[in-house]
Amino acid sequence: MGQYAPETQRQAGYSAEAGLLHNSAWEQSKKCVTAALTQDCYTAVFGLARRNALAIAAYMIQPGDSSLEILRRDPRVLHVPSPKVEMVIVPNFLPADLCAELVRLIDIDRRPSTVADYNGDDAFRTSETCDLKAEDPAVQEVERRLFALTGIDAAHGEPLQGQRYEVGQEFKQHTDWFNPDGPDWEKYCSVAGQRTWTFMAYLNDIDAGGATRFKVVGKTVKPETGKLVGWNNRLPDGRGNVSTLHHAMKVRKGLKYVITKWYRERPWGWAENG
């Protein structure tokens, strides 16, 4: 089917009006087909460009770093909208059975938690900590899931830690990055450098209290079994981001278990270097 010349229209028995309608319909059809093809082309090109951009971003990122673009490749990732901090939440990041096994491991080998740059407040951090063993299958599964999500080289991660909070225990407002002018900078950062990203997963539901409050951002994260929260500890220029200030609020009823993974600018290697 195509346009008919006036002579052809007459020979075919078309009236002038019918011929005009036929030709008009043909022009509209061509426009629709062209528009559809153009839209498909735009969609294909955009998709290719986006995939290439993500690949380039992943290539350009430093080994101890991640990005919102990389994290959001996982459809479960929820971006916390804020101009002050890069933060994500991933519901059900860990299955319940894995969480239960991690709770069991934490209870086996917990000790009082410590702080860097001690400020004289003995009640600043009152939880207990467990240094989880890298060879444990449960720990290896967590590490596998974190790498799949973040793309961060495992060599840049500190050993996975577990924390346990009883009723009344908390970790007052603090940041995870180290103060370059603090007394413990050389001790904790001379080998691996500054902390880049933090990823913390809740291992159980809590009867009351125990939320993590990011006051500057205006975000309070409620503990739920398997939920992961992660944030970039730095500003674009590499300085520590004060907007990541957060408070592990007091547990009011029950127990709270979490695991925390901190990543560094350079390979960890701290234990090997004293």
RODREN-403835 format. One line per field, with one value per residue: residue number from 1; x, y, z of N, C-alpha, C in turn. Coordinates in steps of 0.05 Angstrom, whole numbers. Example, Ala and Ser with C-alpha at 12.3 -4.5 7.8 and 13.67 -1.06 7.14 Angstrom:
! residues 2
seq	(1_2)
neast	(264_257)
nnorth	(-114_-45)
nup	(156_142)
caeast	(246_273)
canorth	(-90_-21)
caup	(156_143)
ceast	(264_258)
cnorth	(-66_1)
cup	(156_157)
END
This chain:
! residues 274
seq	(1_2_3_4_5_6_7_8_9_10_11_12_13_14_15_16_17_18_19_20_21_22_23_24_25_26_27_28_29_30_31_32_33_34_35_36_37_38_39_40_41_42_43_44_45_46_47_48_49_50_51_52_53_54_55_56_57_58_59_60_61_62_63_64_65_66_67_68_69_70_71_72_73_74_75_76_77_78_79_80_81_82_83_84_85_86_87_88_89_90_91_92_93_94_95_96_97_98_99_100_101_102_103_104_105_106_107_108_109_110_111_112_113_114_115_116_117_118_119_120_121_122_123_124_125_126_127_128_129_130_131_132_133_134_135_136_137_138_139_140_141_142_143_144_145_146_147_148_149_150_151_152_153_154_155_156_157_158_159_160_161_162_163_164_165_166_167_168_169_170_171_172_173_174_175_176_177_178_179_180_181_182_183_184_185_186_187_188_189_190_191_192_193_194_195_196_197_198_199_200_201_202_203_204_205_206_207_208_209_210_211_212_213_214_215_216_217_218_219_220_221_222_223_224_225_226_227_228_229_230_231_232_233_234_235_236_237_238_239_240_241_242_243_244_245_246_247_248_249_250_251_252_253_254_255_256_257_258_259_260_261_262_263_264_265_266_267_268_269_270_271_272_273_274)
neast	(17_11_20_-26_-23_-61_-82_-79_-114_-162_-167_-173_-222_-230_-258_-241_-241_-236_-187_-154_-162_-140_-86_-73_-78_-37_8_5_12_64_90_78_104_157_164_159_202_243_236_246_299_322_312_342_394_399_396_442_481_474_488_541_561_555_590_638_640_645_695_727_724_755_792_777_727_657_596_535_512_533_513_458_447_427_362_336_355_345_348_367_341_380_417_462_488_510_471_442_390_376_326_316_367_399_384_339_358_413_423_409_450_494_482_488_544_564_548_581_634_639_659_673_657_700_728_755_799_786_741_733_684_656_608_598_600_569_560_572_624_642_695_689_705_742_743_697_638_589_606_636_594_566_606_609_559_562_603_580_540_567_615_664_732_749_796_802_771_756_760_699_653_613_560_530_474_447_388_384_435_478_507_532_523_563_615_638_685_755_786_834_866_864_885_889_896_944_951_907_900_947_964_920_891_837_768_721_667_612_576_521_485_423_408_364_295_272_242_232_259_330_339_374_397_404_417_430_415_362_340_316_331_297_309_307_302_354_358_397_438_475_529_567_625_652_662_658_710_742_747_724_654_613_559_546_540_516_472_469_415_388_370_306_275_287_339_392_423_475_515_575_609_667_700_763_810_857_887_872_908_925_931_974_1013_1020)
nnorth	(-24_45_115_142_169_224_208_152_144_159_120_76_84_116_170_241_259_211_194_233_223_171_180_215_181_145_178_191_139_129_167_148_98_115_146_106_73_109_119_68_65_107_87_40_61_94_56_26_66_78_29_27_72_58_15_42_76_38_19_63_73_74_19_10_32_49_65_103_91_41_11_15_-19_-65_-84_-84_-44_15_82_133_194_250_310_312_265_202_148_84_35_-33_-76_-141_-162_-201_-270_-300_-347_-344_-298_-316_-353_-320_-289_-330_-339_-290_-289_-328_-307_-254_-188_-129_-69_-22_45_93_150_165_198_207_193_142_117_123_84_26_-25_-95_-129_-172_-203_-230_-292_-300_-348_-375_-405_-376_-323_-319_-323_-275_-239_-251_-235_-181_-164_-175_-136_-86_-84_-75_-88_-143_-143_-93_-89_-84_-136_-172_-149_-164_-138_-132_-111_-99_-85_-17_-6_29_66_125_188_189_187_143_150_167_218_259_290_267_231_176_168_153_102_73_84_88_46_26_71_119_105_85_66_46_-12_-39_-90_-110_-162_-182_-172_-121_-112_-61_4_16_35_65_128_181_242_291_282_271_220_160_94_35_-26_-87_-156_-177_-130_-83_-26_25_72_126_148_195_261_289_309_277_286_272_262_300_296_244_230_189_153_97_80_72_6_-12_-55_-124_-155_-132_-146_-135_-134_-106_-77_-46_-9_8_58_36_-31_-74_-104_-90_-122_-153_-116_-101)
nup	(0_-15_-30_-78_-143_-173_-225_-222_-181_-204_-244_-212_-192_-148_-114_-112_-60_-31_-48_-26_28_31_18_60_104_93_99_154_174_159_191_242_242_234_281_320_308_316_371_391_376_405_457_457_448_493_534_523_530_584_608_592_617_671_672_661_705_746_733_740_794_857_888_943_946_933_899_891_841_829_873_865_824_843_850_898_929_966_959_1003_1002_1003_1004_1035_1048_1022_1022_1032_1038_1047_1048_1077_1064_1086_1097_1145_1170_1164_1194_1245_1254_1256_1301_1339_1335_1352_1406_1426_1430_1451_1474_1515_1481_1446_1437_1390_1399_1454_1496_1550_1569_1599_1589_1536_1495_1504_1488_1469_1432_1378_1345_1286_1255_1196_1168_1179_1153_1153_1157_1111_1074_1083_1067_1013_995_1006_972_922_922_931_902_922_933_971_1000_1019_1063_1133_1184_1193_1241_1299_1339_1403_1440_1502_1543_1555_1536_1490_1435_1434_1397_1340_1290_1238_1210_1218_1256_1228_1259_1308_1367_1357_1303_1276_1296_1278_1224_1194_1162_1129_1116_1112_1132_1083_1063_1104_1122_1153_1184_1211_1256_1281_1300_1345_1408_1431_1422_1404_1353_1296_1292_1248_1258_1232_1180_1187_1191_1216_1228_1234_1269_1235_1220_1180_1151_1116_1123_1092_1083_1055_1083_1071_1044_976_968_998_1052_1120_1129_1166_1168_1171_1223_1274_1318_1358_1386_1453_1474_1492_1505_1503_1462_1420_1359_1314_1253_1228_1174_1155_1105_1074_1049_1030_1022_1078_1120_1172_1218_1204_1206_1257)
caeast	(0_25_4_-35_-24_-88_-90_-83_-138_-186_-169_-182_-249_-231_-265_-219_-240_-226_-159_-141_-162_-121_-58_-69_-74_-11_28_3_24_94_99_77_126_182_165_163_229_260_234_261_328_329_311_366_418_400_403_470_497_473_505_569_567_558_615_660_640_656_723_742_722_778_787_763_704_634_581_506_506_539_495_431_444_410_335_326_368_330_366_357_346_392_441_483_502_503_461_423_378_369_310_320_393_408_362_335_375_441_423_409_476_512_476_501_572_569_545_603_660_636_676_665_665_719_726_779_799_771_734_729_657_655_582_595_594_565_553_593_634_654_710_681_728_739_741_671_621_569_620_642_570_562_626_602_536_571_619_562_526_583_637_689_752_748_821_800_752_764_746_672_648_586_555_506_464_426_371_398_461_477_531_523_528_591_620_655_711_774_795_863_881_859_908_890_898_967_947_886_899_973_967_898_879_811_745_706_639_602_551_512_461_409_405_339_275_275_216_230_285_351_341_398_387_422_404_434_400_334_332_319_328_287_321_290_319_365_359_424_440_502_533_594_635_668_653_671_738_756_745_702_628_601_530_542_537_493_469_456_399_385_350_287_264_298_367_397_448_482_542_585_632_679_719_785_822_879_883_871_935_932_940_1001_1033_1020)
canorth	(0_70_138_141_194_230_192_125_145_160_94_56_90_132_199_258_259_185_193_250_208_149_191_226_158_135_196_186_113_132_182_130_78_130_153_82_64_128_114_43_71_122_69_22_77_103_33_20_88_75_6_35_92_43_0_61_85_16_16_86_75_63_-9_10_50_41_89_99_79_12_-2_15_-40_-84_-72_-82_-21_39_106_152_220_271_323_313_240_180_127_65_14_-57_-95_-170_-167_-227_-287_-304_-369_-334_-279_-332_-365_-298_-284_-351_-334_-266_-296_-345_-294_-225_-174_-101_-53_0_69_108_177_164_226_208_185_112_107_131_60_6_-51_-115_-133_-198_-204_-255_-306_-300_-375_-386_-404_-354_-298_-319_-317_-246_-225_-256_-218_-153_-159_-174_-111_-62_-85_-67_-109_-153_-138_-67_-90_-93_-160_-168_-148_-166_-123_-140_-90_-106_-63_6_-2_46_78_153_200_187_181_120_159_175_246_260_304_253_216_148_167_137_74_59_92_90_25_23_96_127_88_95_60_29_-28_-51_-106_-118_-191_-190_-152_-113_-106_-32_19_4_46_80_155_200_266_313_275_268_193_140_67_15_-52_-109_-178_-179_-104_-71_3_32_100_136_164_218_281_285_316_258_292_259_275_302_290_215_227_171_145_72_88_52_-15_-10_-82_-145_-153_-122_-157_-125_-138_-82_-80_-21_-11_27_68_18_-58_-74_-110_-78_-143_-162_-95_-93)
caup	(0_-16_-41_-106_-159_-181_-248_-212_-165_-222_-257_-192_-185_-124_-116_-104_-31_-21_-54_-6_54_29_19_87_122_88_111_182_180_157_214_265_240_239_309_335_303_329_400_397_373_429_480_455_452_521_550_519_542_613_615_588_638_696_670_664_733_762_726_750_822_871_898_969_944_917_891_889_816_832_892_855_804_857_851_926_942_969_963_1022_988_1020_992_1055_1052_1005_1040_1021_1056_1032_1064_1072_1052_1096_1104_1174_1181_1166_1216_1270_1258_1264_1329_1355_1335_1369_1434_1435_1433_1454_1493_1516_1457_1452_1420_1384_1409_1479_1505_1578_1576_1600_1580_1508_1480_1525_1476_1467_1405_1371_1320_1273_1241_1166_1157_1185_1129_1155_1152_1082_1059_1085_1051_985_989_1006_947_900_924_931_883_936_936_998_1013_1031_1085_1159_1191_1200_1270_1309_1363_1418_1458_1522_1551_1566_1523_1467_1424_1430_1370_1331_1262_1234_1200_1238_1256_1222_1281_1333_1378_1348_1274_1267_1304_1263_1195_1181_1142_1110_1110_1122_1125_1060_1067_1126_1117_1178_1180_1235_1256_1294_1307_1373_1420_1435_1422_1388_1325_1289_1285_1234_1266_1213_1156_1194_1184_1237_1216_1253_1265_1225_1214_1153_1137_1113_1118_1084_1077_1048_1105_1063_1025_950_968_1014_1081_1134_1127_1192_1166_1177_1252_1280_1346_1363_1409_1474_1472_1514_1511_1486_1455_1393_1347_1287_1243_1215_1156_1147_1083_1076_1024_1021_1034_1107_1129_1198_1237_1196_1211_1285)
ceast	(18_8_-3_-34_-53_-98_-96_-109_-163_-190_-180_-210_-252_-242_-241_-217_-229_-196_-143_-140_-142_-92_-52_-63_-46_11_28_16_54_105_99_99_153_186_172_192_249_260_250_291_338_332_336_392_421_408_432_488_497_490_534_578_572_584_639_663_653_686_739_742_747_772_772_738_681_620_551_498_511_519_467_427_426_383_324_335_349_349_353_362_356_415_465_499_492_496_441_413_370_353_317_346_404_384_362_354_404_443_424_436_496_507_490_531_580_568_569_628_658_653_666_675_684_714_753_776_780_766_728_702_656_629_577_587_593_558_576_599_645_669_705_704_722_734_713_652_600_582_627_618_563_581_619_579_544_586_600_546_543_605_663_707_753_774_821_781_765_750_718_668_619_584_529_499_443_409_388_425_457_505_523_532_558_592_639_683_729_782_825_879_878_883_911_892_920_963_928_886_925_977_945_884_851_789_730_676_634_577_545_486_449_403_379_320_279_248_211_257_304_353_367_389_409_409_406_417_370_323_337_312_320_300_300_309_328_368_388_421_470_505_563_603_648_652_667_701_754_756_722_677_615_571_524_540_512_495_455_441_394_364_332_276_276_328_370_423_451_509_550_609_642_700_739_795_843_873_888_899_944_943_968_1022_1032_998)
cnorth	(25_92_133_168_199_213_163_123_144_132_73_62_106_160_215_258_234_183_210_236_185_159_202_203_146_152_193_160_115_146_164_110_91_136_128_72_83_124_89_48_87_105_51_37_85_79_25_41_85_51_13_54_78_27_18_70_64_14_39_87_63_36_-9_26_37_67_82_85_49_-1_-5_-4_-62_-72_-70_-57_3_62_125_180_242_283_322_288_220_156_110_46_-9_-76_-124_-176_-194_-244_-293_-325_-360_-314_-294_-344_-343_-290_-304_-347_-311_-273_-313_-329_-264_-214_-145_-86_-31_23_79_137_180_192_228_199_154_100_114_107_37_-22_-71_-121_-162_-195_-231_-266_-308_-327_-388_-384_-382_-327_-296_-313_-287_-231_-228_-237_-189_-146_-157_-147_-87_-61_-78_-91_-117_-147_-111_-66_-97_-120_-154_-169_-152_-149_-132_-119_-102_-82_-41_12_14_52_107_164_200_184_157_127_169_204_247_274_290_237_188_146_149_108_60_64_93_69_26_49_99_106_101_91_43_14_-43_-65_-113_-148_-200_-166_-145_-104_-76_-19_7_14_60_107_171_227_288_308_274_241_175_112_47_-12_-72_-131_-177_-152_-93_-41_9_61_106_154_190_237_276_291_298_263_277_275_276_296_260_210_210_161_117_75_64_31_-12_-36_-102_-141_-144_-134_-144_-136_-113_-88_-52_-26_12_36_49_-10_-58_-79_-100_-99_-152_-141_-85_-74)
cup	(0_-25_-70_-118_-167_-203_-239_-196_-182_-235_-238_-183_-159_-131_-107_-73_-19_-25_-33_21_54_32_47_106_118_101_142_190_180_182_239_266_246_268_326_332_317_359_408_395_397_454_480_460_481_539_548_532_572_622_613_610_665_695_673_693_751_758_739_780_835_884_925_969_930_909_890_863_817_850_881_832_816_861_879_940_942_975_983_1010_1007_1005_1010_1057_1030_1023_1026_1043_1038_1050_1057_1058_1061_1103_1134_1185_1183_1189_1243_1275_1266_1293_1347_1357_1353_1398_1444_1443_1435_1477_1495_1491_1466_1432_1413_1394_1434_1490_1534_1588_1575_1590_1550_1490_1500_1514_1479_1438_1402_1345_1307_1256_1211_1155_1162_1160_1130_1148_1122_1065_1060_1067_1021_977_988_980_923_899_918_910_896_940_966_1014_1027_1055_1111_1165_1200_1230_1276_1334_1376_1439_1476_1528_1564_1553_1497_1457_1417_1403_1363_1301_1260_1223_1222_1234_1250_1243_1308_1342_1367_1318_1265_1273_1286_1232_1181_1159_1121_1103_1121_1115_1102_1065_1092_1116_1143_1174_1208_1234_1269_1297_1337_1383_1423_1435_1402_1360_1321_1278_1273_1237_1244_1188_1161_1187_1208_1225_1237_1248_1255_1215_1184_1139_1138_1109_1112_1078_1071_1071_1097_1045_998_950_986_1044_1093_1133_1154_1192_1170_1207_1258_1308_1347_1389_1429_1468_1497_1523_1492_1482_1426_1383_1319_1279_1228_1198_1148_1125_1085_1049_1012_1033_1064_1119_1156_1217_1230_1202_1240_1292)
END
